[in-house]
Amino acid sequence: GVAHWQAQVGQPEQALMLIGLVQQHPSSYQESKDRLVRLAAELQAVLSTEQVQAALARGQASELWATVAAVQAELGPDLPLSSPIPSHHQARSLAA
């Protein structure tokens, strides 16, 4: 998913923000949350505790559609998330 891609291209804090969003969003699948546990642990190994906590907190406080728009702007208009779909599906697939 997008969080894994962000981690691979050197954007660990952005990846953690998405993880924070997925962890707290009520419509996130448990499977998605479980897949992100390992990535979060990997990112915690490369960032300070303060950076990790701040990024997760920003993600937890973020609004789903604002985050989707930011990801679309970063990745470009060809991102497959460009068509509106119900937010409960979006949170499930955004980061995982």
Secondary structure, DSSP 8 states (H G I E B T S, - for coil): -HHHHHHHTT-HHHHHHHHHHHHH-TT--HHHHHHHHHHHHHHHTTS-HHHHHHHHHHHHHS-HHHHHHHHHHHH-TT-GGGS---HHHHHHHH--
